[in-house]
């Protein structure tokens, strides 16, 4: 009986045009309310993900387009570490296992003091998970009562 109710709920969501694929605020993917546990599928979906023309997000293949409900951002920062070499900076790892330099100029502090940054050559926004957020916070300095910044290579980037 419970299985048939779940099936009816899935049909209803699809029939109403609501996305059956969801990315939650922690970067976890689900389909019809069930977690997508196959890592290869999640990584493949990350490759297909794009901004939809009317807003929101979608998966696009040669054969079809599937809307995706994104509860906060489609990508999340799962790790952060300082770069090595003459230039100060940070690298970030995203939930699709890609690594890229953090563009500190795109850092913003959102609701509930959660940091966000631009990723994928500026095409997407990413939310910091707790561990990389705390790691980033180690580099934040305070100036006055309410000004915060990160200083890299002699330049202050205010948050």
N, C-alpha and C positions, 0 to 999 in steps of 0.2 A: 504494500500500500504506500509506504513512504517513497519507494522508488518511482511509483507512478505519479505522485505529487511532484517530485523533483523533475520528472520528464515534462509534465505539463508546464511547470515554471520555465523550463528551458524553451519550450515552444512559444510561450507567451512573450518572453524577452525577445526572441528572434522575430516573432510576428509583429511586435510593436516597434521593430527597428532599433531597439536598444542594443548596444554592443554586447556580445557574449564573451569577448575577451577583455580582461581588466588588468591594469597594472596598478597595484596598490602603492601607498606612499612610501613603503619600504623597498619598492622595486620588484616585488613578487608578482609573477604573472599567473592568471587563472583563466579558466574557460568554463563558462556556465557555473561559476561558483566553486569549481574544483581546482586545486593548484596544478599548474603544469610542472610536473616534476622531472621531465626529460630535459636535461640541460641543453642538448643539441637543438631541440625545438625552440627553447627560449632564445638561444643565440641566433638561430635562423630568423626568428621573428624580429629580433633587434636589428638585423640587417635589412629587413623589409619595411621597418617602421619609417613613416614620414608624416610631416604635417599635412593635415587635410586642407583642401582649398577653402572650405567654409569655417575653418577653425577646428580644433581638436586634432586627433591623430588617426592614422589608418595603416593597415598593412597592405602593400600592393605587390601583386605578382603579375605575370603576363596575362593570366586568366581572370583574376578577380581582385576586388578591393574589399577589405573587411574593416569596419570601424573598430577602434580600440578606445575603451574608456580609461582615461588616465586620472587617477585620484589626486595626484600632485604633479610630479614630473615623470617623464618616461624613463629617465636614467637617474641613478643615484651614485654618489661617490662612496665607494666601499673601503678605500684606503688612500692615504696621503703620506708622502715622505719627501724630505728635502732633496733637491737635485745636487749632484756632485759636479765640481768644476768651478771655473772662474765666475760664472754668473749665478747669483742666488736665485732660488725659485723652488717650486714644488712640482712633483708629479702626482697625478691622481689615477686611481684605478676605478673603472666604472663597473656596474653590474653586468655588463656584457664582456667582461674580462679584458677590455681594451685599456691601454695606458696612454695618457697624454699629459703634456705640461699644463699646469693650472695657469690660466690667464687671470692673474689677480685683479686686473682692471674690470673684470666681469663679476667679481664677488659682490653680492648684496646680502643683507641680512633681512630675512622675511619674518613673517608672523612667528611668534614663539621663539624668536632669536635663532632661527635655523638659517644657516648659510646656504646660498645657491650660487651657481656659476654657470657660464656658458660652456658647452662641450660640443664635440663633433663639428669643428670649424664654425661654431656659433649657431648651428642649426637647431640645437636643443638646449634646454635648461636642465641642470641636474641639482638634486637636493643632496646635501651632505648627511650621511648616516652618523650616528653618535661617535664612533671611534675616530673617523677622520675629522669630525668636527672638533673633538677634544684635542686632537693633534694640531689642528690649525690654530686653535685658541692659544696654544703655547707660544705662538709667534705674534699674537695680537698685543699691542701696546696701547696705553691710555694716555690721552692728552687732555687736560682739563677735566671738567665734570662729565661730559657726554661725548667726547670725540675718541674714536678708536681707529687704529691703523695698523697695517703691516708694512714694515720697512724692508725693502729688498733693493740691493745695489744702490743704496743711498737715496732711494725714492720712496716716499710714503704714499701708500695707497689707503685712503680713508674708507672706512666701512659705514 
